C-alpha cells in the first residue's frame, strides 16, 4: 500500500509558521500533493505489481 508523508514547514520557523495558517498556502499545498499522488498512480497503476 503506497503512503505519503508530507512535511511542509515548521510552526516554529518565523518564515514558514505564518504560511501554515494561510488558506491559500494550504490549498496550494494540498493541490500539489494531490497532483503528485495522481501522477504516481498514472505511472504505477494499481495492480501492476510495480513499486
Legacy VTK file of the C-alpha trace (Angstrom):
# vtk DataFile Version 3.0
C-alpha trace
ASCII
DATASET POLYDATA
POINTS 51 float
0.000 0.000 0.000
1.591 3.285 -1.061
1.688 6.032 1.517
2.712 9.655 1.643
4.393 11.538 4.472
4.478 15.252 3.786
6.312 17.889 5.772
5.502 21.359 4.504
7.047 23.532 7.185
7.673 24.148 10.846
5.410 26.199 13.098
8.489 27.382 14.975
10.127 28.760 11.803
9.493 32.501 11.559
9.079 32.350 7.758
7.187 29.065 7.434
4.977 29.267 10.522
2.724 32.074 9.295
2.268 30.387 5.904
0.878 27.249 7.512
-2.175 29.163 8.715
-2.988 30.754 5.355
-5.863 29.237 3.390
-4.150 29.892 0.049
-0.945 28.136 1.145
-2.927 25.167 2.472
-4.932 24.911 -0.763
-1.840 25.136 -2.982
-0.022 22.563 -0.869
-2.978 20.170 -0.894
-3.314 20.509 -4.675
0.401 19.839 -5.172
0.250 16.712 -3.007
-2.890 15.516 -4.817
-1.206 16.043 -8.215
1.831 14.088 -7.061
-0.327 11.186 -5.870
-2.281 11.166 -9.147
0.977 11.236 -11.124
2.220 8.278 -9.104
-0.892 6.232 -9.880
-0.724 7.223 -13.552
2.819 5.899 -13.654
2.199 2.846 -11.449
-1.445 1.798 -11.839
-2.902 -0.297 -9.021
-2.489 -3.998 -9.625
0.634 -3.746 -11.783
2.862 -5.130 -9.030
5.393 -2.342 -9.523
6.688 -0.315 -6.587
LINES 1 52
51 0 1 2 3 4 5 6 7 8 9 10 11 12 13 14 15 16 17 18 19 20 21 22 23 24 25 26 27 28 29 30 31 32 33 34 35 36 37 38 39 40 41 42 43 44 45 46 47 48 49 50
